[in-house]
Amino acid sequence: MKQKLLDSWKLFLLASLTLGLAPFNPPHIWGKLQWIAGGNAFSGESAMQFQDYFDVVLHGSPWILLIISGFLYLTKKK
């Protein structure tokens, strides 16, 4: 499992740059993270709904996997 995460960094990078940033102007995940942090970047509703949290997981998971893969690469034993 560890080796598979380590070897899949290119896939995680591609997913991060496509799904992780879509829509691109401004990056959707950035607005959601600001919303979670308390700075409501979206007008209208003040509380996040279930679909908003699902959206954060969907757009954020490629970034988390890329970070894990990078961490494993930096800490692997020679």
C-alpha positions as CSV (number, residue, x, y, z in Angstrom):
1,M,0.0,0.0,0.0
2,K,2.8,2.4,1.0
3,Q,4.7,1.7,-2.2
4,K,1.6,2.2,-4.3
5,L,1.0,5.6,-2.8
6,L,4.6,6.5,-3.4
7,D,4.5,5.4,-7.0
8,S,1.3,7.1,-7.9
9,W,2.5,10.7,-7.3
10,K,2.1,11.6,-11.0
11,L,-1.6,10.6,-10.9
12,F,-2.1,12.5,-7.7
13,L,-0.5,15.6,-9.2
14,L,-2.7,15.4,-12.4
15,A,-5.8,14.9,-10.3
16,S,-4.8,17.9,-8.0
17,L,-4.3,20.2,-11.0
18,T,-7.6,19.2,-12.6
19,L,-10.2,18.0,-10.2
20,G,-8.5,19.7,-7.2
21,L,-8.6,23.1,-8.7
22,A,-11.8,23.0,-10.9
23,P,-13.4,25.4,-11.6
24,F,-10.2,27.3,-12.2
25,N,-11.0,31.0,-11.8
26,P,-10.9,31.3,-8.8
27,P,-10.0,27.8,-7.6
28,H,-13.2,26.3,-6.1
29,I,-11.4,24.5,-3.3
30,W,-9.9,27.8,-2.2
31,G,-13.3,29.4,-1.8
32,K,-14.6,26.4,0.2
33,L,-11.6,26.5,2.5
34,Q,-12.1,30.2,3.2
35,W,-15.8,29.4,3.9
36,I,-14.8,26.7,6.4
37,A,-12.3,29.1,8.0
38,G,-15.1,31.6,8.7
39,G,-14.7,34.1,5.9
40,N,-17.8,33.4,3.9
41,A,-16.6,33.9,0.4
42,F,-20.0,33.0,-1.0
43,S,-23.0,35.3,-0.8
44,G,-26.3,33.9,0.3
45,E,-26.3,31.0,2.8
46,S,-24.1,31.5,5.9
47,A,-23.9,27.8,6.9
48,M,-22.4,25.0,4.9
49,Q,-24.7,22.2,3.8
50,F,-23.8,18.5,3.5
51,Q,-23.1,18.9,-0.2
52,D,-20.6,21.7,0.5
53,Y,-18.6,19.4,2.8
54,F,-18.8,16.6,0.2
55,D,-17.5,19.1,-2.3
56,V,-14.5,19.9,0.0
57,V,-13.7,16.2,0.3
58,L,-14.1,15.6,-3.5
59,H,-11.8,18.6,-4.4
60,G,-9.5,18.2,-1.5
61,S,-8.7,14.4,-1.6
62,P,-6.3,14.7,-4.6
63,W,-4.3,17.3,-2.6
64,I,-4.2,15.1,0.5
65,L,-3.0,12.1,-1.5
66,L,-0.4,14.2,-3.2
67,I,0.9,15.4,0.2
68,I,1.0,11.9,1.6
69,S,2.9,10.7,-1.5
70,G,5.4,13.5,-1.2
71,F,5.9,12.9,2.5
72,L,6.5,9.2,1.8
73,Y,9.0,10.1,-0.9
74,L,10.9,12.4,1.4
75,T,11.0,10.0,4.3
76,K,11.7,6.8,2.4
77,K,14.7,4.8,3.5
78,K,17.4,4.3,0.9
